[in-house]
C-alpha cells in the first residue's frame, strides 16, 4: 500500500507513537518508592515489586512472619530503608529462619538501612541474621540475638564484599567456631566503618569475627565483650588472610588464646589500635600470634590485659617467617599468671622486634620473656617500673644497647589513664639519644619542663620573637668546633623540619631561622613546637609558640 493510500488516522498515529518512543528514551522512568505496609502488605512483596533503582520504605514497627524474613533481593540493586531507623524498624525472625540472604550479585548500589534484625535461628545453616555473598551496602543496621550453627550474626562468604557503616552486631551465637558476630571467608573483602561488634559468642574461634582466606578492612571498629571458647575473643584470622585495622578498639574480650586477637595468618597491619582489659586463659591476653608472617602493630596501646603467658602478647611457632613488629607501641599494666612475659612472651622460635616502644608497670613476670629458640629484639625503647624485671627467660638485658633505656617516662596523669608525656620525658625525641618518640603518645603537659642535657660545649638560646608569626630566629653558641643538628618537632613528637643536619660550626655564636613551614613547604598550624639541638655529646630542646 502506498503512503497516499493509508487509511485515515493511521499516519498520524504512527507519528505519535514514534514521538512517544523518542520521549521515553530521552526521559527514563523515575525510580519508584514502595511503602510497606501501605502499598503492599509484606517486605518481600515490596522487594518483588521493586525494579533496580527503586526504594522500599518500611514504616516503623516490628515485622514478623512469612514475607517479612528470609528476604531476597534477587540481584536487584534496590534500597530497603526503615523510615524510623534501626531503633524503630525491626525484623523479628521469632526463632525460625534468618533476616535476609543477598547472594545474587547485588552491588554497592543495593542498600539496607535503618533496620534491626533479631532472633534469627539456623540450627544447620550459615548466618543466623544475614547471609551475604555479594557487595551491598549496610548502613544503620543492627543484627542481634541471632543463632546459627555456622556464624550467628552475618555470614560474608564466597566473594562477598559488602560495606558496613554505622552498624551494631551484638549478642549473637555461633555453634562451631565460625564467628559469633561475623564470618568473613573465602575471598570476601568486606569493609567495616564505624561498627560495634559486642557481646557475641563463638564456640571455637572468633567470638566477634572469624576471618579466613580474605582481606577485610576495619576502620574505627569497636570489639567489646566478645568471647570465644578457643581462639580470638574479639577476632580470629587464619592463614592466607591479609587484614587491616585502623583506629580500632578491642576491649574486655575473652578467649582461651588471644583475648583480643588470635592469628596464624599472613601479615596483618594494625594502626592506632587499643587493646584494653582483654583476657586469655592461656596465651596472649591482648594478642596471640602463632605461625604468622610478620604482622605489624604501629601506634598501638596495649593496656591492662591478662593471660597465663604473655599478659599483653604471645608470639610462638614463628619459625622462618619475618618477625612481628611493634612500632611506637605502649605496653602498660599487663599481667601474666605463669611468671613468663607480662608484656610479651616469645617461645618456640617466635620472633618479635620492638621499635620505639614503652613498657611500664607490667606484672606477674618479667616484661619480656623468651625461651625455646625465640627472640625479642628491642631498639630505642624504654622499659621501666616492671616489678619482676624487664628481661627474663633466655633473654639478655638490653638496657643501654641499641638506644634502650630504663627511665621513668613521666606520664602526665597515669592514675587517670592519661599516658601523654611531660615535656622533660626521656621518651620524647628531644630528650633521648635516638631522637624518637617512645610509645604511642607524645607530649601532653608541662612543655616548659624540657631540660638541658647538653654539656656547656653547646648552649641553646631562647628563640625570638616568641610567640611568632610567621618566622622566628633560634640562637645557639658553641664553645668548641663541632657538628650539630637542629630540628623542629610538633608536640606529638613528629619531626616536621630539619634546619641543620650534621653541619659543622666553629667556636662562636650562631643563629638559624625557621620560616614556620614543614618539610613539604606547607605552613605549620598554630600551636606549640619544640626545637632540638643535637651534638655528639648530647641534646637539648626548648618550646616555642606559633600564633596566627
RAWOGI-V226403 format. One record per pair of residues at least 6 apart in sequence whose ideal C-beta (glycine too) atoms are under 7 Angstrom apart, sorted by the first residue. I is the first residue (numbers start at 1). J is the second residue. Records with the same first field share a line. If there is no record, write none. Layout:
I: J + J
This chain:
31: 53 + 54 + 55
32: 51 + 54
33: 55 + 57
34: 40 + 46 + 49 + 50 + 54 + 56
35: 57
36: 42 + 43 + 46 + 56 + 57 + 58 + 59
37: 59
39: 46
40: 46 + 49
42: 67 + 68
43: 58 + 63 + 67 + 68 + 71
44: 67 + 71
45: 67
46: 56
47: 56 + 71 + 73 + 78 + 80
50: 56 + 76 + 78
52: 76 + 77 + 78
53: 77
54: 78
55: 78 + 79 + 81
56: 78 + 79 + 80
57: 81 + 83
58: 81 + 82 + 83 + 89
59: 83
60: 83 + 84 + 88 + 89
61: 89
62: 90 + 92
63: 90 + 91 + 92
64: 92 + 94
68: 91
69: 91 + 93 + 97 + 98 + 99
70: 97 + 98
71: 99 + 100
72: 100 + 101
73: 102 + 104 + 106 + 110
74: 104
75: 104 + 105 + 106
77: 106 + 107 + 109 + 110
78: 110
79: 111 + 113
80: 111 + 112
81: 113 + 114
82: 88 + 89 + 113 + 114 + 115
83: 89
85: 114 + 140
86: 114 + 115 + 116 + 140 + 141 + 142
89: 114 + 115 + 116
90: 116 + 118
91: 99 + 115 + 116 + 117
92: 118 + 119
93: 99 + 119 + 120 + 121
94: 119
95: 119 + 121
96: 121
97: 120
98: 120 + 122 + 127 + 128 + 129 + 130 + 131
99: 117 + 120 + 129 + 130
100: 130
101: 131
102: 110 + 132 + 134 + 136
103: 131 + 133 + 134
104: 134
105: 134
106: 134 + 135 + 136
107: 135
108: 135 + 137 + 163
110: 136 + 137
111: 136 + 137 + 139
112: 136 + 138 + 141
113: 139 + 140
114: 140
115: 141
116: 142 + 144
117: 129 + 130 + 143
118: 144 + 145 + 146
119: 145 + 146
120: 128 + 129 + 146 + 147
121: 128 + 147
122: 128 + 148 + 149
123: 149
124: 149
125: 148 + 149 + 150
126: 148 + 150 + 151 + 155 + 157
127: 148 + 151 + 154 + 155
128: 146 + 147 + 148 + 152 + 153 + 172
129: 143 + 146 + 153 + 154 + 172
130: 143 + 154
131: 155
132: 154 + 155 + 156 + 160 + 162
133: 157 + 158 + 159 + 160
134: 160
135: 160 + 161 + 162
136: 162
137: 162 + 163
138: 162 + 164 + 167
139: 165 + 166
140: 166
141: 167
142: 167 + 168
143: 153 + 154 + 169 + 172
144: 170 + 171 + 172
145: 171 + 172
146: 152 + 153 + 172
147: 172 + 173
148: 174
149: 175 + 176
150: 174 + 176 + 178
151: 174 + 178 + 179 + 182 + 183
152: 172 + 173 + 174 + 180 + 181 + 200
153: 169 + 172 + 181 + 182 + 200
154: 169 + 182
155: 183
156: 162 + 182 + 183 + 184 + 188 + 190
157: 183 + 185 + 186 + 188
158: 186
159: 187 + 188
160: 188 + 190
161: 188 + 189 + 190
162: 190
163: 191
164: 190 + 192 + 195
165: 193 + 194
166: 194
167: 195
168: 196
169: 181 + 182 + 195 + 197 + 200
170: 198 + 199 + 200
171: 199 + 200
172: 180 + 181 + 200
173: 180 + 201
174: 180 + 202 + 203
175: 203
176: 203 + 204
177: 202 + 203 + 204 + 205 + 206 + 230
178: 210
179: 202 + 206 + 209 + 210
180: 200 + 201 + 202 + 206 + 207 + 208 + 226
181: 197 + 200 + 208 + 209 + 226
182: 197 + 209
183: 210
184: 190 + 209 + 211 + 214 + 216
185: 211 + 212 + 213 + 214
186: 213 + 214
187: 213 + 214
188: 214
189: 214 + 215 + 216
190: 216
191: 216 + 217
192: 218 + 219 + 221
193: 219 + 220
194: 220
195: 221
196: 222 + 224
197: 208 + 209 + 221 + 223 + 226
198: 224 + 225 + 226
199: 225 + 226
200: 207 + 208 + 226
201: 207 + 227
202: 210 + 228 + 229
203: 229
204: 228 + 229 + 230
205: 228 + 230 + 231 + 232 + 236
206: 228 + 232 + 235 + 236
207: 226 + 227 + 228 + 232 + 233 + 234 + 253 + 255
208: 223 + 226 + 234 + 235 + 253
209: 235
210: 236
211: 235 + 236 + 237 + 238 + 241 + 243
212: 238 + 241
213: 240 + 241
214: 241
215: 241 + 242 + 243
216: 243
217: 244
218: 244 + 245 + 248
219: 246 + 247
220: 247 + 248
221: 248
222: 249
223: 234 + 235 + 249 + 250 + 253
224: 251 + 252
225: 252 + 253
226: 233 + 234 + 253
227: 233 + 253 + 254 + 255
228: 236 + 255
229: 256
230: 255 + 256 + 257
231: 255 + 256 + 257 + 258 + 262
232: 255 + 258 + 261 + 262
233: 253 + 254 + 255 + 258 + 259 + 260 + 278
234: 250 + 253 + 260 + 261
235: 261
236: 262
237: 243 + 263 + 265 + 268
238: 264 + 265
239: 264 + 265 + 266
240: 265 + 266
241: 265 + 266
242: 266
243: 268
244: 269
245: 270 + 273
246: 271 + 272
247: 272
248: 273
249: 274
250: 260 + 261 + 275 + 278 + 286
251: 276 + 277
252: 277 + 278
253: 259 + 260 + 278
254: 279
255: 262 + 280
256: 280 + 281 + 282
257: 280 + 282 + 283 + 284 + 288
258: 280 + 284 + 287 + 288
259: 278 + 279 + 280 + 284 + 285 + 286 + 305 + 307
260: 275 + 278 + 286 + 287
261: 287
262: 288
263: 289 + 292 + 295
264: 290 + 291 + 292
265: 292
266: 293
267: 293 + 294 + 295 + 296
268: 295
269: 296
270: 297 + 300
271: 298 + 299
272: 299 + 300
273: 300
274: 300 + 301 + 303
275: 286 + 287 + 300 + 301 + 302 + 303 + 305
276: 303 + 304
277: 304 + 305
278: 285 + 286 + 305
279: 285 + 306
280: 288 + 307
281: 308
282: 307 + 308
283: 307 + 308 + 309 + 310 + 314
284: 307 + 310 + 313 + 314
285: 305 + 306 + 307 + 310 + 311 + 312 + 334
286: 302 + 305 + 312 + 313
287: 313
288: 314
289: 295 + 314 + 315 + 324
290: 316 + 317
291: 317 + 318
292: 318 + 321 + 324
293: 321 + 322
294: 321 + 322 + 323 + 324
295: 324
296: 325 + 327
297: 325 + 326 + 329
298: 327 + 328
299: 328 + 440
300: 329 + 440
301: 330 + 440
302: 312 + 313 + 329 + 330 + 331 + 334
303: 332 + 333
304: 333 + 334
305: 311 + 312 + 334
306: 335
307: 314 + 336
308: 336 + 337 + 338
309: 336 + 338 + 340 + 341 + 345
310: 336 + 341 + 344 + 345
311: 334 + 335 + 336 + 341 + 342 + 343 + 362 + 364
312: 331 + 334 + 343 + 344 + 362
313: 344
314: 345
315: 324 + 344 + 346 + 350 + 351 + 352
316: 346 + 347 + 348 + 350
317: 348 + 349 + 350
318: 349 + 350 + 351
319: 349
323: 351 + 352 + 353
324: 351 + 352
325: 353 + 355
326: 352 + 354 + 355 + 357
327: 355 + 356
328: 356 + 357 + 437 + 439 + 440
329: 357 + 440
330: 358 + 419 + 439 + 440 + 441
331: 343 + 357 + 359 + 362
332: 360 + 361 + 419
333: 361 + 362
334: 342 + 343 + 362
335: 342 + 363 + 364
336: 342 + 364 + 365
337: 364
339: 364 + 365
340: 365 + 369 + 393
341: 365 + 366 + 368 + 369
342: 362 + 363 + 364 + 365 + 366 + 367 + 386 + 388
343: 359 + 362 + 367 + 368
344: 352 + 368 + 376
345: 369
346: 352 + 370 + 374 + 375 + 376
347: 370 + 371 + 372 + 374
348: 372 + 374
349: 373 + 374
350: 374
351: 374 + 375
352: 376
353: 377
354: 376 + 378 + 381
355: 379 + 380
356: 380 + 381 + 436 + 437 + 438
357: 378 + 381 + 438 + 439
358: 381 + 382 + 409 + 427 + 438 + 439
359: 367 + 381 + 383 + 386
360: 384 + 385 + 409
361: 385 + 386
362: 386
363: 387 + 388
364: 388
365: 388 + 392
366: 386 + 388 + 389 + 390 + 391 + 392
367: 383 + 386 + 390
368: 376 + 390 + 391 + 392 + 395
369: 392 + 393 + 395
370: 376 + 393 + 394 + 395
371: 393 + 394
376: 395
378: 398 + 402 + 404
379: 402 + 403 + 404
380: 402 + 403 + 404 + 434 + 436 + 438
381: 404 + 438
382: 405 + 406 + 407 + 409 + 426 + 427 + 438
383: 390 + 406
384: 406 + 407 + 408 + 409
390: 397 + 399 + 406
391: 397 + 398
398: 404
399: 405 + 406
403: 433 + 434
405: 426 + 432
407: 426
409: 421 + 425 + 426 + 427 + 439
410: 421 + 422 + 424 + 425
411: 418 + 419 + 421
412: 418 + 420 + 421 + 422 + 444 + 445
418: 444
419: 441
420: 441 + 442 + 443 + 444 + 445
421: 427 + 428 + 441 + 442 + 443 + 444
422: 445 + 446 + 449
423: 443 + 446 + 447 + 448 + 449 + 450 + 543
424: 431 + 449 + 450 + 451
425: 431
426: 432
427: 437 + 438 + 439
428: 437 + 442 + 443 + 493
429: 435 + 436 + 437 + 489 + 493 + 495 + 532
430: 450 + 489 + 530 + 532 + 539 + 541
431: 453 + 541
435: 534
437: 493
442: 491 + 492 + 493
443: 491 + 493
447: 491 + 528 + 543
448: 543
450: 530 + 541 + 542 + 543
452: 540
453: 538 + 539 + 540
454: 533 + 535 + 537 + 538 + 539 + 540
455: 537 + 538
456: 479
457: 478 + 479 + 480 + 482 + 537
458: 476 + 478 + 484 + 533 + 535
459: 476 + 477
460: 476 + 533 + 540 + 542
461: 475 + 476
462: 542
463: 472 + 473 + 474 + 531 + 544
464: 472 + 473
465: 472
466: 472 + 544 + 545
467: 545 + 546 + 547
468: 546
469: 546 + 547 + 548
470: 515 + 516
471: 513 + 514 + 515 + 516
472: 514 + 544
473: 511 + 513
474: 486 + 511 + 512 + 514 + 531
475: 509 + 511
476: 510 + 533
477: 509
478: 505 + 507 + 508
479: 507
480: 507
481: 505 + 506 + 507
482: 505 + 535 + 536
483: 502 + 503 + 504 + 536
484: 500 + 503 + 505 + 533 + 534 + 535
485: 500 + 501 + 502 + 534
486: 499 + 500 + 512 + 531 + 533
487: 495 + 497 + 498 + 499 + 532
488: 496 + 497 + 499 + 514 + 529 + 531
489: 495 + 496 + 529 + 530 + 532
490: 496 + 529
491: 527 + 528
496: 518 + 519 + 524
497: 514 + 518 + 519
499: 512 + 514
500: 512
516: 523 + 524 + 546
517: 523 + 524
518: 524
524: 546
526: 546 + 547 + 548
527: 546
528: 543 + 545
529: 544 + 546
530: 541 + 542 + 543
531: 541 + 542 + 544
532: 539 + 541
533: 539 + 540
